[in-house]
Amino acid sequence: MRARAWSSFQWRCSADLPDPVAVVENPDSAFDWQSRPDLVWAVLSGVTAWAVGRGTVEAWRSAWGPLIAAAEAGAPDVAGAAARTLAKARPARATVPASARRFAPMLTAAGLMEAAA
């Protein structure tokens, strides 16, 4: 039992991912988007989970900020995967922000967004 308690304690001490809310509030400086892709994925997964959990249009729209920041910083593939997850959880009456249109071709192909006329 001690080994399990120690590993849990050790994990908590080394868990250095930022708070998803901090990332949403300041997507350009709350995280280094050029770090390892697995860390970028973990952070963006936290952001999307936070937005989906909130269930509001405002949270959903604000969660696009970190995805855009990650894509612009050189992680478009990871951001694109997170964009697909976020788009699937779109609340009623929510629209994808204009700044997130870079994901439009992928989201349209996945049937998660209507093609622009």
N, C-alpha and C positions, 0 to 999 in steps of 0.2 A: 504494500500500500504506500510506503514511503516513496518508492520510485515514481509512482504515478503522481503523488502530490508534488514532488520535486519537479517533474517535467512540466506540470501545469504551471507552477511558479516560474520556472525558467521561461516558458512560452510567454507568460504575461510580461515578464521583464524585457523580453526581446521583441515584443510586438511593437514595431515602430511605424506602422502605417498611420497616416493622418486621419483625423476624424472626418467622415464624409461631409458633414456640415461645413467644416472649415474649408474643404476643397470646393464645395459649391459656392461658398461666399467669396472665395479668392482663388479661382482656378488657375491663374497664371503664376502664382507664387507659393501656393500651399503644398506643391509637390513637384518634383523634378520629372517631367514627362519623358525625359530622355534616359531614364534609368532602365533597369531590366524590364523586359516585356511582361514577365510574370507579376512584378510589383505594380506595373501600370494596370494590368488586368485586375489585380486585387483591389486597387483603389477605385477603378471605374465600376467594378462590381459592387463595392460598398456604396458608391454614389447612386447607382441605379436602384439598389435595394432600398436605400433611404427614400428615394423619390417614390418608388412603388408603395412602400410602406406608409408614406404620408397620404397618398391617394388624392392629392390636390392638383389642380391644373398648375398652380404657381410652383409647387415643388417639382412637378414633372418638367415644366419649361425651364426652370433654373438648373436642372440636372444636365441639360445639354451643354452648358458652359464648360465643364471639365472635359466632356467628350470632344468639343471643338478645340480646346487648348491642347489636348493630347494629340489630336490629329495634326494640328499645325506644328507641333513640336517634333514630329517625326514618327508618331505611332498611329498612323491612320488605320492600319489593319485591326489593331486592338480596339481602337475607338469605334470602328465600324461594327465590330461584334457587339460592343456595349450599346451602340445606337440601335441595333436590331432588337435587343432585349428591351430597351427603353421604349421603342416605338410600339412593341407588342402590348405594353402596359398603358397605352395612351388613355387618359381619362376622357369621358364624354366632353365634347366641346373644346378640347385642347387641339391646338395646331402646332406643328413643328415650327420653331422660331426661324425666321429668315436666315439668321446666321448659321443655322445647321443645314442649310440646303446642300452643302457638299455631300451629305449622305443620301440625298434624294434618289440618285440612280439605283443605289443598292436597296433602299427602302421600297421604291416603286417595284423593282424586280421581285422583291419578297412579298408583294401584295400588301404592304403595310402603309402605303402612301399612294394617293392618286397621282397619276402623271399630270404634270403641268400642261395646261392647254396651250 
